[in-house]
Amino acid sequence: MRPHPGQPRDHGQHAHWPRGGPQRQPSQDGCILRGAVSCSELASSARAALTHLPTQPKARAKGGCGLIVTGGIAPSREGWVSPFAAKLTTQSEVEPHREVTAAVHQYDSKILMQILHSGRYGYHPLNVAPSPIKAPIGWFTPRALSSADVSRTIDDYARSATLAKDAGYDGVEIMGSEGYLINQFIASRTNKRTDEWGGSFENRSRFATEIVKRTRAAVGDDFAIMFRLSMLDLVEGGSSWEETVMLAKALEDEGVDIINTGIGWHEARIPTIATSVPRGAFSWVTRKLKEEGVLLHTPLCTTNRINLPETAESILRQGDADLISMARPFLADPEIVNKAADGREEEINVCIGCNQACLDHTFKMMTASCLVNPLSGYETELKLEPVAPENKIKVAVVGGGCAGLAASCAAAERGHDVTLFEASQEIGGQVGAHTNVKCCANGVVVLRTGALLI
């Protein structure tokens, strides 16, 4: 995966994602990514047992995504986001992960396992941090890690990465942003230590670089390491830009293959992913790091509020980043990449950035789903399977709003004869006026009643 020292890696700097198909192929010395789109899954909740996990990554891979990153997998019980959330700490936990990687590899996509230690963000009494400072959004005051605990925690990351390699993952993403444990060590806001892991920036960043160093030593050079670097903390006492650049270079020197962009801590008061945030609003941050010129061979991935193909294309064309990362858009439509490649952008079920069924559910310990795609998160439970010919029926749906349209499409996909009745001249309800139904080809007949009768 890694180039020889001093050898630049060809990651397709001038390629892009044009209409007609992803052409960009970032290379990792033999590891070619299909396209320039990465899918980051939401953090795995206690409900998201590994028996459910293969379904969504498989759908993303089938839908054209070249690189998939799982939701956060803890390297220890202390690192759980919540009790009994996903973790990979022992050999006995490896086998279910093999189902995930095998499902993705069927479609020539790559998958990384995200290693996430929640630190003081953990919703459980076992949580730890560099210093015993309770998070504004936390439930418990964390226990401060001793120097021996810090070293043990670093080894936890390396062990989890080794197990991930055994499970068939193509690499790992080390979560170093959003205010989780690594970020808590880096920032003076949460690191008040006076030993070798605190004080100066060199000491505060040592936790991050040592994790990468030990992980690289454990997994070898044929295994990708992506690091999610907080480029904007958006909280008081966060890293300065100069410190961010220094850390990026240090991470490259220790063996990182890709640097992903992290924007804002979870406790930050500045919106970063809400509907009010302009699309692609933070790609300038990734570009700014590129323009520093300190990275010799490490491609950069940008993220946040990139929910349309044209936004992603624009970011790549203007050179802001080498890779595009999306999460919520794949909840809305796992086929987003294929539809864009086939010139079917108008068929994309677009993420509206509401956060109501994805992040809000995650923080409420509920299943992450999607307001515009209720099947998301329930793929193994809500199956729209074709009915037998003898069970085919005629279905009348009254009302052409969102619910009526969804019910009509679902029934038609199963093979029923559907007639949709709508009193007004336009369908779509309160969402807005539309002139047709995309699923008409699946057997939906639209009848307008009242003023018009068709």
LINRAMO-V729598 format. One record per residue. N is the residue number from 1. RES is the residue in three letters. D_CENTER is the distance of its C-alpha to the mean C-alpha in Angstrom with 1 decimal. Layout:
n;res;d_center
N;RES;D_CENTER
N;RES;D_CENTER
This chain:
n;res;d_center
1;MET;21.9
2;ARG;23.4
3;PRO;26.2
4;HIS;29.6
5;PRO;30.3
6;GLY;31.0
7;GLN;29.8
8;PRO;27.3
9;ARG;24.4
10;ASP;24.4
11;HIS;21.0
12;GLY;22.3
13;GLN;22.7
14;HIS;24.6
15;ALA;22.8
16;HIS;20.8
17;TRP;19.5
18;PRO;22.7
19;ARG;23.7
20;GLY;24.7
21;GLY;21.9
22;PRO;19.4
23;GLN;21.8
24;ARG;19.9
25;GLN;19.7
26;PRO;18.5
27;SER;20.6
28;GLN;20.5
29;ASP;24.1
30;GLY;24.1
31;CYS;20.4
32;ILE;19.8
33;LEU;16.4
34;ARG;16.9
35;GLY;16.3
36;ALA;14.2
37;VAL;10.9
38;SER;7.7
39;CYS;5.0
40;SER;1.6
41;GLU;3.7
42;LEU;5.6
43;ALA;8.3
44;SER;11.0
45;SER;14.1
46;ALA;17.6
47;ARG;18.0
48;ALA;15.1
49;ALA;17.6
50;LEU;16.9
51;THR;19.3
52;HIS;16.8
53;LEU;13.8
54;PRO;15.1
55;THR;15.3
56;GLN;11.9
57;PRO;10.8
58;LYS;14.3
59;ALA;14.1
60;ARG;11.2
61;ALA;13.4
62;LYS;16.5
63;GLY;15.1
64;GLY;15.1
65;CYS;11.7
66;GLY;12.9
67;LEU;10.3
68;ILE;7.7
69;VAL;6.1
70;THR;7.0
71;GLY;6.8
72;GLY;9.3
73;ILE;12.6
74;ALA;15.6
75;PRO;18.3
76;SER;21.0
77;ARG;22.2
78;GLU;22.5
79;GLY;18.8
80;TRP;17.9
81;VAL;15.9
82;SER;18.6
83;PRO;21.5
84;PHE;20.8
85;ALA;17.0
86;ALA;15.6
87;LYS;17.1
88;LEU;18.4
89;THR;21.8
90;THR;24.4
91;GLN;25.4
92;SER;25.9
93;GLU;22.2
94;VAL;21.4
95;GLU;22.7
96;PRO;20.2
97;HIS;17.4
98;ARG;19.6
99;GLU;19.3
100;VAL;15.5
101;THR;16.1
102;ALA;19.2
103;ALA;17.6
104;VAL;15.2
105;HIS;18.0
106;GLN;20.2
107;TYR;18.7
108;ASP;18.8
109;SER;15.1
110;LYS;13.8
111;ILE;11.4
112;LEU;10.7
113;MET;10.8
114;GLN;9.3
115;ILE;12.5
116;LEU;12.5
117;HIS;15.9
118;SER;16.1
119;GLY;19.5
120;ARG;21.3
121;TYR;18.4
122;GLY;19.2
123;TYR;20.8
124;HIS;23.6
125;PRO;26.8
126;LEU;25.9
127;ASN;23.5
128;VAL;24.5
129;ALA;24.2
130;PRO;26.1
131;SER;28.4
132;PRO;29.3
133;ILE;27.9
134;LYS;26.4
135;ALA;23.3
136;PRO;24.0
137;ILE;21.5
138;GLY;22.4
139;TRP;24.9
140;PHE;26.5
141;THR;28.0
142;PRO;26.5
143;ARG;28.9
144;ALA;29.3
145;LEU;28.6
146;SER;31.8
147;SER;32.0
148;ALA;32.2
149;ASP;29.2
150;VAL;27.1
151;SER;28.2
152;ARG;27.5
153;THR;23.9
154;ILE;23.4
155;ASP;24.8
156;ASP;22.4
157;TYR;19.5
158;ALA;21.5
159;ARG;22.6
160;SER;19.2
161;ALA;18.2
162;THR;21.5
163;LEU;20.9
164;ALA;17.6
165;LYS;19.6
166;ASP;22.2
167;ALA;19.8
168;GLY;19.1
169;TYR;15.8
170;ASP;16.0
171;GLY;14.9
172;VAL;12.9
173;GLU;10.6
174;ILE;12.6
175;MET;11.2
176;GLY;13.9
177;SER;12.9
178;GLU;12.6
179;GLY;16.0
180;TYR;15.4
181;LEU;18.2
182;ILE;18.1
183;ASN;17.9
184;GLN;20.7
185;PHE;22.8
186;ILE;22.4
187;ALA;23.4
188;SER;27.0
189;ARG;26.0
190;THR;25.2
191;ASN;27.0
192;LYS;30.8
193;ARG;31.7
194;THR;34.9
195;ASP;34.5
196;GLU;32.9
197;TRP;29.3
198;GLY;30.1
199;GLY;32.3
200;SER;31.8
201;PHE;28.5
202;GLU;29.3
203;ASN;29.5
204;ARG;26.5
205;SER;24.2
206;ARG;25.9
207;PHE;23.6
208;ALA;20.6
209;THR;22.7
210;GLU;24.4
211;ILE;21.3
212;VAL;20.4
213;LYS;24.1
214;ARG;24.6
215;THR;21.5
216;ARG;22.6
217;ALA;26.1
218;ALA;25.0
219;VAL;22.9
220;GLY;25.0
221;ASP;24.3
222;ASP;23.1
223;PHE;19.6
224;ALA;16.8
225;ILE;15.6
226;MET;12.8
227;PHE;13.1
228;ARG;10.9
229;LEU;14.0
230;SER;14.8
231;MET;16.7
232;LEU;17.7
233;ASP;18.3
234;LEU;20.0
235;VAL;22.2
236;GLU;25.8
237;GLY;26.3
238;GLY;23.1
239;SER;23.2
240;SER;25.2
241;TRP;24.2
242;GLU;26.7
243;GLU;25.2
244;THR;21.7
245;VAL;23.3
246;MET;25.3
247;LEU;22.4
248;ALA;20.5
249;LYS;23.7
250;ALA;24.3
251;LEU;21.0
252;GLU;21.9
253;ASP;25.3
254;GLU;24.0
255;GLY;22.1
256;VAL;18.6
257;ASP;17.6
258;ILE;14.7
259;ILE;14.0
260;ASN;10.7
261;THR;11.4
262;GLY;11.1
263;ILE;13.0
264;GLY;15.0
265;TRP;15.6
266;HIS;15.1
267;GLU;18.8
268;ALA;19.2
269;ARG;21.3
270;ILE;20.0
271;PRO;17.6
272;THR;14.5
273;ILE;12.5
274;ALA;15.5
275;THR;17.4
276;SER;20.0
277;VAL;17.9
278;PRO;18.8
279;ARG;16.4
280;GLY;15.2
281;ALA;17.1
282;PHE;15.8
283;SER;15.9
284;TRP;19.4
285;VAL;18.3
286;THR;16.8
287;ARG;20.0
288;LYS;22.1
289;LEU;20.9
290;LYS;21.7
291;GLU;25.0
292;GLU;26.0
293;GLY;26.8
294;VAL;26.3
295;LEU;23.7
296;LEU;25.7
297;HIS;23.4
298;THR;19.7
299;PRO;17.4
300;LEU;15.2
301;CYS;11.7
302;THR;11.4
303;THR;9.0
304;ASN;9.8
305;ARG;11.8
306;ILE;11.7
307;ASN;12.3
308;LEU;15.3
309;PRO;16.4
310;GLU;19.2
311;THR;17.1
312;ALA;15.1
313;GLU;18.5
314;SER;20.2
315;ILE;17.9
316;LEU;18.5
317;ARG;22.1
318;GLN;22.9
319;GLY;21.5
320;ASP;19.0
321;ALA;16.5
322;ASP;16.4
323;LEU;12.9
324;ILE;10.6
325;SER;6.9
326;MET;5.9
327;ALA;4.0
328;ARG;7.4
329;PRO;9.6
330;PHE;8.9
331;LEU;10.0
332;ALA;12.9
333;ASP;13.7
334;PRO;12.5
335;GLU;15.4
336;ILE;14.4
337;VAL;14.8
338;ASN;18.0
339;LYS;19.4
340;ALA;19.1
341;ALA;20.6
342;ASP;23.4
343;GLY;24.2
344;ARG;23.3
345;GLU;21.3
346;GLU;23.4
347;GLU;22.2
348;ILE;18.5
349;ASN;17.6
350;VAL;16.1
351;CYS;13.7
352;ILE;16.1
353;GLY;14.1
354;CYS;16.1
355;ASN;13.8
356;GLN;16.6
357;ALA;15.4
358;CYS;11.7
359;LEU;11.8
360;ASP;15.6
361;HIS;15.7
362;THR;13.4
363;PHE;15.8
364;LYS;18.7
365;MET;17.8
366;MET;17.6
367;THR;15.5
368;ALA;12.4
369;SER;13.6
370;CYS;14.2
371;LEU;17.4
372;VAL;17.8
373;ASN;17.0
374;PRO;18.5
375;LEU;18.1
376;SER;14.4
377;GLY;14.2
378;TYR;17.9
379;GLU;18.0
380;THR;20.4
381;GLU;22.5
382;LEU;22.9
383;LYS;24.0
384;LEU;25.7
385;GLU;28.0
386;PRO;31.1
387;VAL;34.3
388;ALA;37.5
389;PRO;40.0
390;GLU;42.4
391;ASN;39.8
392;LYS;39.0
393;ILE;40.0
394;LYS;40.4
395;VAL;38.0
396;ALA;38.8
397;VAL;36.1
398;VAL;37.6
399;GLY;35.5
400;GLY;33.2
401;GLY;30.6
402;CYS;27.0
403;ALA;27.9
404;GLY;30.8
405;LEU;28.9
406;ALA;26.1
407;ALA;28.9
408;SER;30.8
409;CYS;28.0
410;ALA;27.2
411;ALA;30.9
412;ALA;31.5
413;GLU;28.7
414;ARG;30.5
415;GLY;33.7
416;HIS;35.7
417;ASP;37.8
418;VAL;36.4
419;THR;38.2
420;LEU;36.5
421;PHE;39.0
422;GLU;38.4
423;ALA;41.1
424;SER;40.0
425;GLN;39.9
426;GLU;36.1
427;ILE;33.3
428;GLY;30.0
429;GLY;31.5
430;GLN;30.4
431;VAL;27.3
432;GLY;29.7
433;ALA;32.2
434;HIS;31.2
435;THR;33.8
436;ASN;32.6
437;VAL;30.5
438;LYS;28.1
439;CYS;28.8
440;CYS;32.6
441;ALA;32.5
442;ASN;31.5
443;GLY;34.7
444;VAL;34.4
445;VAL;37.6
446;VAL;37.6
447;LEU;40.8
448;ARG;41.5
449;THR;44.2
450;GLY;46.4
451;ALA;47.0
452;LEU;45.8
453;LEU;46.2
454;ILE;44.8
